[in-house]
Amino acid sequence: MTPSTVQGPGAVALGPARERLWSAVHQGDEHRATAVVLDLLESSADPETVLLGLIAPVQARVGAEWAANRLTVAQEHTATAIHERVIAVLAHRVEGRSRTPDGPRVTVACVDGEWHALPARLLAEVLRLRGWRVDFLGAQVPTPHLIAHLHGTGPRAVALSSSIPTHLPTAHTAITACRAAGVPVIAGGAAFGPDGRYARALGADGWAPDAREAAAVLGRGLDRPGPSAFHQTVDDLPHLADQEYTMVAATTHQLVKQTLADLEDRFEPMRAYTERQRRHTAEDLAHIVEYLATSLYVADDELFLRFILWTADILTARGVPARSLDPALDLLAQHLKDFPRARRTLAHAREALGERTPLTKIPGPGKPA
């Protein structure tokens, strides 16, 4: 689930605490970060406020600073790891003075391929604080193992988290399988769109923009799926019958290889690229094709557009000309000349690139895994 930045009780003291926590994680100081969190817990804030009003906003800042090229990947990973360990310390401190949760059972998991587990961990801890018995399965849970767990534990519901939109096809498989097993699903995380549109399209029983709302939705209850819950993917997304998603997804490697070769002739600066720059260009092209395929999967040009504009800002922040995206999109359109939906999606993105202002402020899709 996407971490909430809504301030709860004790919000007056959160500003200074956020700055202290940011300073600690920015410098990789786990002990100082832990002290900041526990000091706030002991002095004025309830545990849920510490989780969602302190840790979650600072983690969001970590992501924003990485996107702006003011944090390295290593620093971003370090900060995230510190937050994960701090949450564990907080959870143990709270458990030591609270009764054992005896409410309904719920499973919290990330879809297969999703390594960004912190949002789901925040939700798991909020639910524990509210009395739920939580099975937190962590990052990258293969769907067959998730279903086996459901059969063995019989939870009231499943909370599925995903931050990266390219995991939506996998999320769809997991949602369908959970509902076929008779367990309702609430979905959350940036992957499902700013308003949860993809959660609904993929058949989820509920969606929430943050951990507090997810806990509220689960508290109100989700109806268990009936016998009709078992169906095929195309039943939810009939446009998949045109096979565009299937063909683009299956030929990603060939598309990237061919476009990379053609791009050197089309984009002159690339001829002077180092081997490292070429490797990064290939990775960027792979992400572009993956997001294009995902856009075709959910039949939403805006998903691809958001990613392209976000990528343009990322490239600009790193001193790479965003105009390099235009010939890449043009070449992909040529290679996909027999795919009308793909060509329309690419044309829409190219038009928006031509009209954009550098560093357009739009919601990012999450870092490519």
Secondary structure, DSSP 8 states (H G I E B T S, - for coil): --------TTGGGHHHHHHHHHHHHHTT-HHHHHHHHHHHHHHT--HHHIIIIIIHHHHHHHHHHHHTTSS-HHHHHHHHHHHHHHHHHHHHHHHTTS----S-EEEEEEETT----HHHHHHHHHHHHTT-EEEEEEEEE-HHHHHHHHHHH--SEEEEE---GGGHHHHHHHHHHHHHTT--EEEESGGG-TTSHHHHHTT-SEE-SSHHHHHHHHHH------GGG---HHHH-GGGGG-HHHHHHHTHHHHHHHHHHHHHHH-GGGGG--HHHHHHHHHHHHHHHHHHHHHHHHT-HHHHHHHHHHHHHHHHHTT--GGGHHHHHHHHHHHTTT-HHHHHHHHHHHHHHHH--TT----------
